[in-house]
Amino acid sequence: MATFTWIASTGASLTIRPIVRRVTFGDGYEQRLAFGLNTQPEVWTLEFRALTTVNASAIDAFLRLHGAIRPFDWTTPSGLTGKFICEEWSRSIDEPNIETIRANFKQVFDLS
């Protein structure tokens, strides 16, 4: 499995949305249950600023190669190493030969 080795700029943010199944009854009563084994996947919002066009192209090519289908290994800013996919990213040209990539890395749990 490939490893994403580029270092994000400071200011990365973490979002966690627990996977929960809910049942709501007519009187307003609600029951909640954690669904599955890995119920709190991490989603990281990242920016890679002040990249040369060559480095931006390398990150873009890596993400396109995996295409939100094949996971890659990545170590989060908090030090967790896991499998992630990137379902969406953007690339902007700030100045000639200076670019920014913004990406969301979603933690996945599978056997690959």
C-alpha positions as CSV (number, residue, x, y, z in Angstrom):
1,M,0.0,0.0,0.0
2,A,1.3,3.5,-0.9
3,T,2.1,6.0,1.8
4,F,1.2,9.7,1.5
5,T,4.4,11.4,2.7
6,W,3.8,15.2,2.1
7,I,3.5,17.3,5.2
8,A,0.4,19.6,5.4
9,S,0.6,23.2,6.3
10,T,-0.3,24.2,9.8
11,G,-3.9,24.7,10.6
12,A,-5.2,21.2,9.8
13,S,-8.6,20.5,11.3
14,L,-10.2,17.2,12.5
15,T,-13.9,16.3,12.3
16,I,-15.4,13.2,13.8
17,R,-19.0,12.1,13.2
18,P,-19.7,8.9,15.1
19,I,-21.6,6.3,13.2
20,V,-24.9,5.9,15.1
21,R,-28.2,4.2,14.3
22,R,-31.2,6.0,15.7
23,V,-34.8,4.9,16.3
24,T,-37.3,7.7,17.1
25,F,-40.7,6.8,18.5
26,G,-43.9,8.8,18.3
27,D,-43.7,10.2,21.8
28,G,-40.3,11.8,21.1
29,Y,-38.4,9.0,22.8
30,E,-35.2,8.1,20.9
31,Q,-32.7,5.2,21.2
32,R,-29.2,5.4,19.8
33,L,-26.7,2.6,19.1
34,A,-23.1,2.6,17.9
35,F,-23.2,0.9,14.5
36,G,-20.2,-1.3,13.6
37,L,-16.8,-1.9,15.1
38,N,-15.0,1.4,14.0
39,T,-17.6,4.0,14.9
40,Q,-15.6,7.2,15.0
41,P,-13.6,7.6,11.7
42,E,-11.5,10.7,11.5
43,V,-11.8,13.2,8.7
44,W,-9.0,15.7,8.3
45,T,-9.2,19.0,6.3
46,L,-5.8,19.8,5.1
47,E,-4.0,22.5,3.1
48,F,-0.7,22.2,1.4
49,R,0.4,25.8,0.7
50,A,3.3,27.4,-1.2
51,L,3.9,24.3,-3.3
52,T,5.9,24.4,-6.5
53,T,4.0,23.3,-9.5
54,V,6.1,20.1,-9.5
55,N,5.1,19.3,-5.9
56,A,1.5,20.2,-6.5
57,S,1.4,18.0,-9.5
58,A,2.9,15.1,-7.6
59,I,0.3,15.3,-4.8
60,D,-2.5,15.7,-7.5
61,A,-1.2,12.6,-9.3
62,F,-1.1,10.6,-6.1
63,L,-4.7,11.5,-5.2
64,R,-5.9,10.8,-8.8
65,L,-4.1,7.5,-8.8
66,H,-6.0,6.4,-5.7
67,G,-9.2,8.0,-7.0
68,A,-11.1,7.7,-3.7
69,I,-11.2,4.0,-4.2
70,R,-7.8,2.6,-3.0
71,P,-6.8,3.6,0.5
72,F,-3.3,4.9,1.3
73,D,-1.3,5.0,4.5
74,W,-1.0,8.4,6.2
75,T,0.1,9.7,9.6
76,T,-2.2,12.4,10.9
77,P,-0.9,15.6,12.6
78,S,-1.8,14.0,15.9
79,G,0.4,11.0,15.2
80,L,-2.2,8.3,14.3
81,T,-1.1,6.1,11.4
82,G,-4.0,4.6,9.5
83,K,-5.7,4.0,6.1
84,F,-7.3,7.0,4.4
85,I,-9.0,8.0,1.2
86,C,-9.4,11.4,-0.4
87,E,-12.8,11.9,-1.9
88,E,-12.4,15.5,-2.8
89,W,-9.5,17.9,-3.3
90,S,-8.9,21.2,-5.0
91,R,-5.8,22.8,-6.5
92,S,-5.3,26.6,-7.0
93,I,-2.6,28.6,-8.6
94,D,-1.7,31.5,-6.3
95,E,1.2,32.9,-8.3
96,P,3.4,31.6,-11.0
97,N,4.9,28.3,-9.7
98,I,3.2,28.7,-6.3
99,E,0.1,26.5,-5.7
100,T,-2.2,25.3,-3.0
101,I,-3.9,22.0,-2.6
102,R,-6.8,21.6,-0.2
103,A,-8.0,18.1,0.6
104,N,-10.2,16.0,2.9
105,F,-8.7,12.8,4.1
106,K,-11.2,10.3,5.5
107,Q,-10.2,7.3,7.6
108,V,-11.3,4.0,6.3
109,F,-11.3,0.5,7.8
110,D,-10.8,-2.4,5.4
111,L,-8.6,-5.4,4.8
112,S,-6.4,-3.9,2.1
